[in-house]
C-alpha cells in the first residue's frame, strides 16, 4: 500500500521526500505549497477526507482511495470532519449524508460559508437516490452526488479530474 513519509515532505513550503509504491518502488515526491507532485509523470496526489459514520464503509473507501495513490484521512462524524478540514484543508471531501448529530448537508453548508473551502471538491455519497436529496445537496454546496453503492469508476474519474485541474492551476502560479 502506498504511504507518504510525512516527515520528509512536511506540510507546507517546498520540500522533497519519497513515496513507497505498492510494488515496493520508491519515487521522488515534492511538495510545492499545499500541492504534492510525485512520480515520473509529474502526477499530483490529492488530499482526500472520507466522512461516514459507518466505520466499515469509511475505512473501505479510504483504503481504496489510498491505493489509487491519494493521501487520505477518515472521519466518522461531521464534527471530527470539520476539525480535520480546518487543520488539513483537503482537496476533496467524500461525505455521507446520513450521519447523526451533524449530517452531511449541515457539514457542507458550514464549509461553504468559509471562503478557504470554496475550492474544495465536495462529493456527496449517499443511499438517497431521489431528486429531493439531489436538490438539497446542490443547495448545500456539494459539487457531485454519488448514490451507494457508488460506481467506483465514476469516483475515480471525479478524483482524476480534480487532480488534473489542481495540477494545471498550480503550474500556472
Steps between C-alpha positions, in 0.01 A plus 500: 500500500628849415619707788647847523786565735350817646810596690684520168254726321355702786170684470591829335760686299714315248659172596601162363426149622417151387188300422499123541295347218309169544768334285761597758655759268584836650425809291596858568237728644509875525260734670451848366290697744199281569531279189684171479661397174639151459607237255668502164197655328472789746154392611350660809370336812177629647436553869169318547275491806249214525210568739253224592359385834507140373858407589515208256384716208733785593801275550439305179462814293806656663707192423390500138568871447839457669583213264418730209792707624339778701571619853188408703361575844180358645241655731199321645281803570448854379659673799824299470498566126477876553800488735699306240392743230631791708839343560550328166294683237447199273457534125201263503247394764288187446209551738218267603171685541334293774709548813386566857547839669625683190394354168685551173271781389569700818872435462501619138309818588750584773795441269361706216457799736879508538686651205803269539284197419341645186733298279474175695324241286204371704355167392184371667494124547157379598237233487238763413437480126202736478487838329422681826836398651682596181350849526585522872861402423524760227360768733741398778798546269593149390670479162402141423250239620577126502242240606605194702617255398715748314642428158873494570583598142290816545680585824842438349410720202396784733824471699717488190319804360561693821863389512552623144319829570718570804817408314416744218414772752818446707727502197369842395615666822 
